Amino acid sequence: KDEYVAFIEALTSAERVIMKDFETRDLFQACQPAEEVARKGIDAIRFGAMKPVGLTDPRTGRRPWAAVQLRAENRDCTAYNLVGFQTNLTFPEQKRVFRMIPGLEHAEFSRFGVMHRNTFIDSPHLLDKTMRIPGTKVRFAGQIAGTEGYTEAIASGLLAALNTFADLSSRDYLELPNTSVLGCLIDYATDPAVEDYQPMHVNFGIMPPLEDGRRRSKRDRYAAYSQRGKDALERVIRDRGDLFDRNAL
Ligand SMILES: Cc1cc2nc3c(=O)[nH]c(=O)nc-3n(C[C@H](O)[C@H](O)[C@H](O)COP(=O)(O)OP(=O)(O)OC[C@H]3O[C@@H](n4cnc5c(N)ncnc54)[C@H](O)[C@@H]3O)c2cc1C
């Protein structure tokens, strides 16, 4: 615990590349630098990147106060990254602070953490629901369209590709039902009423409410959202055999 507290104090007081607090307001919630998470409270990072749940310290037989996960960067396991430690500290400070982690006192740094800039277009005011700039055959998908995340990028890329195919082969466009998880993300990303658009992962918060208005536990609500989305998507896939059925192509 003492080591953890000292580490958090060093992490939160270290010199950052972004110097002013107001500059942190544009940071993407799901990719917060470790020091920003740590600033939320002494235990914040112990419930995130440094969560010790499921681990037993062989020296004490007890759960450690906090832990970091090292993920191999190469097949030979000669380099590791600190999972969940996006950071905005200056390079000398990264060396000083991360070497405070027990076991990393003598770590060599082959690459420092840097902030990445997320460049995206104002999709709600530029794209239609097929991911196209109206009046052109140009489509955007993935990160640059603000549909953020691995799966979201693949899925929105597929939607854009299918619609490009529809364009080239004079088929009807494919629009996804907004009750499906990707459909509601696309809906959000292409809704001109959205102001100050920011990249978004799929999440239950943007799903349209369940029609029956019944009160449910969170678990049951999410299960109902999932079932509704699955049914809607299966219907679309069935109805659009001209796009999804290999034999019809
Ligand atoms: C640090 C970090 C952590 C992340 N963690 C997660 C995570 O845990 N889970 C998750 O779901 N998502 C995560 N993401 C987000 C996820 O990586 C992206 O949303 C996703 O990879 C976007 O895919 P994309 O194909 O749209 O774009 P990218 O993967 O960015 O691909 C764009 C490609 O275009 C290339 N390119 C750019 N300009 C040109 C040009 N002019 N000519 C030719 N090629 C060009 C680039 O080199 C790049 O290869 C993370 C992102 C970052 C930066």
Ligand as a Chemical Component Dictionary entry (heavy atoms), coordinates in Angstrom:
data_LIG
# 
_chem_comp.id                   LIG 
_chem_comp.type                 NON-POLYMER 
_chem_comp.pdbx_formal_charge   0 
_chem_comp.three_letter_code    LIG 
# 
loop_
_chem_comp_atom.comp_id 
_chem_comp_atom.atom_id 
_chem_comp_atom.alt_atom_id 
_chem_comp_atom.type_symbol 
_chem_comp_atom.charge 
_chem_comp_atom.model_Cartn_x 
_chem_comp_atom.model_Cartn_y 
_chem_comp_atom.model_Cartn_z 
_chem_comp_atom.pdbx_ordinal 
LIG C1  C1  C 0 -3.538  3.804  -27.723 1  
LIG C2  C2  C 0 -4.827  3.273  -28.286 2  
LIG C3  C3  C 0 -5.498  2.268  -27.627 3  
LIG C4  C4  C 0 -6.693  1.754  -28.140 4  
LIG N1  N1  N 0 -7.304  0.739  -27.471 5  
LIG C5  C5  C 0 -8.422  0.202  -27.983 6  
LIG C6  C6  C 0 -9.029  -0.930 -27.340 7  
LIG O1  O1  O 0 -8.540  -1.444 -26.345 8  
LIG N2  N2  N 0 -10.175 -1.422 -27.872 9  
LIG C7  C7  C 0 -10.742 -0.897 -29.006 10 
LIG O2  O2  O 0 -11.783 -1.409 -29.451 11 
LIG N3  N3  N 0 -10.179 0.161  -29.640 12 
LIG C8  C8  C 0 -9.040  0.718  -29.154 13 
LIG N4  N4  N 0 -8.465  1.788  -29.779 14 
LIG C9  C9  C 0 -9.152  2.367  -30.939 15 
LIG C10 C10 C 0 -8.898  1.526  -32.187 16 
LIG O3  O3  O 0 -7.527  1.300  -32.314 17 
LIG C11 C11 C 0 -9.399  2.287  -33.418 18 
LIG O4  O4  O 0 -10.719 2.725  -33.214 19 
LIG C12 C12 C 0 -9.366  1.413  -34.660 20 
LIG O5  O5  O 0 -8.134  0.768  -34.792 21 
LIG C13 C13 C 0 -9.633  2.268  -35.885 22 
LIG O6  O6  O 0 -9.485  1.505  -37.057 23 
LIG P1  P1  P 0 -9.391  2.204  -38.450 24 
LIG O7  O7  O 0 -9.132  1.128  -39.438 25 
LIG O8  O8  O 0 -10.574 3.081  -38.653 26 
LIG O9  O9  O 0 -8.155  3.206  -38.351 27 
LIG P2  P2  P 0 -6.609  2.890  -38.120 28 
LIG O10 O10 O 0 -6.434  1.584  -37.401 29 
LIG O11 O11 O 0 -6.035  4.126  -37.537 30 
LIG O12 O12 O 0 -6.080  2.660  -39.611 31 
LIG C14 C14 C 0 -5.860  3.759  -40.485 32 
LIG C15 C15 C 0 -4.713  3.337  -41.383 33 
LIG O13 O13 O 0 -4.577  4.289  -42.435 34 
LIG C16 C16 C 0 -3.200  4.538  -42.635 35 
LIG N5  N5  N 0 -3.083  5.850  -43.288 36 
LIG C17 C17 C 0 -3.274  7.071  -42.751 37 
LIG N6  N6  N 0 -3.087  8.023  -43.687 38 
LIG C18 C18 C 0 -2.798  7.387  -44.830 39 
LIG C19 C19 C 0 -2.514  7.834  -46.152 40 
LIG N7  N7  N 0 -2.503  9.125  -46.485 41 
LIG N8  N8  N 0 -2.256  6.895  -47.091 42 
LIG C20 C20 C 0 -2.285  5.568  -46.783 43 
LIG N9  N9  N 0 -2.546  5.091  -45.543 44 
LIG C21 C21 C 0 -2.809  5.995  -44.591 45 
LIG C22 C22 C 0 -2.603  4.499  -41.252 46 
LIG O14 O14 O 0 -1.225  4.260  -41.302 47 
LIG C23 C23 C 0 -3.374  3.322  -40.649 48 
LIG O15 O15 O 0 -2.740  2.089  -40.893 49 
LIG C24 C24 C 0 -7.243  2.298  -29.324 50 
LIG C25 C25 C 0 -6.572  3.321  -29.990 51 
LIG C26 C26 C 0 -5.377  3.804  -29.494 52 
LIG C27 C27 C 0 -4.635  4.884  -30.244 53 
# 
loop_
_chem_comp_bond.comp_id 
_chem_comp_bond.atom_id_1 
_chem_comp_bond.atom_id_2 
_chem_comp_bond.value_order 
_chem_comp_bond.pdbx_ordinal 
LIG C1  C2  SING 1  
LIG C2  C3  SING 2  
LIG C2  C26 DOUB 3  
LIG C3  C4  DOUB 4  
LIG C4  N1  SING 5  
LIG C4  C24 SING 6  
LIG N1  C5  DOUB 7  
LIG C5  C6  SING 8  
LIG C5  C8  SING 9  
LIG C6  O1  DOUB 10 
LIG C6  N2  SING 11 
LIG N2  C7  SING 12 
LIG C7  O2  DOUB 13 
LIG C7  N3  SING 14 
LIG N3  C8  DOUB 15 
LIG C8  N4  SING 16 
LIG N4  C9  SING 17 
LIG N4  C24 SING 18 
LIG C9  C10 SING 19 
LIG C10 O3  SING 20 
LIG C10 C11 SING 21 
LIG C11 O4  SING 22 
LIG C11 C12 SING 23 
LIG C12 O5  SING 24 
LIG C12 C13 SING 25 
LIG C13 O6  SING 26 
LIG O6  P1  SING 27 
LIG P1  O7  DOUB 28 
LIG P1  O8  SING 29 
LIG P1  O9  SING 30 
LIG O9  P2  SING 31 
LIG P2  O10 DOUB 32 
LIG P2  O11 SING 33 
LIG P2  O12 SING 34 
LIG O12 C14 SING 35 
LIG C14 C15 SING 36 
LIG C15 O13 SING 37 
LIG C15 C23 SING 38 
LIG O13 C16 SING 39 
LIG C16 N5  SING 40 
LIG C16 C22 SING 41 
LIG N5  C17 SING 42 
LIG N5  C21 SING 43 
LIG C17 N6  DOUB 44 
LIG N6  C18 SING 45 
LIG C18 C19 SING 46 
LIG C18 C21 DOUB 47 
LIG C19 N7  SING 48 
LIG C19 N8  DOUB 49 
LIG N8  C20 SING 50 
LIG C20 N9  DOUB 51 
LIG N9  C21 SING 52 
LIG C22 O14 SING 53 
LIG C22 C23 SING 54 
LIG C23 O15 SING 55 
LIG C24 C25 DOUB 56 
LIG C25 C26 SING 57 
LIG C26 C27 SING 58 
# 
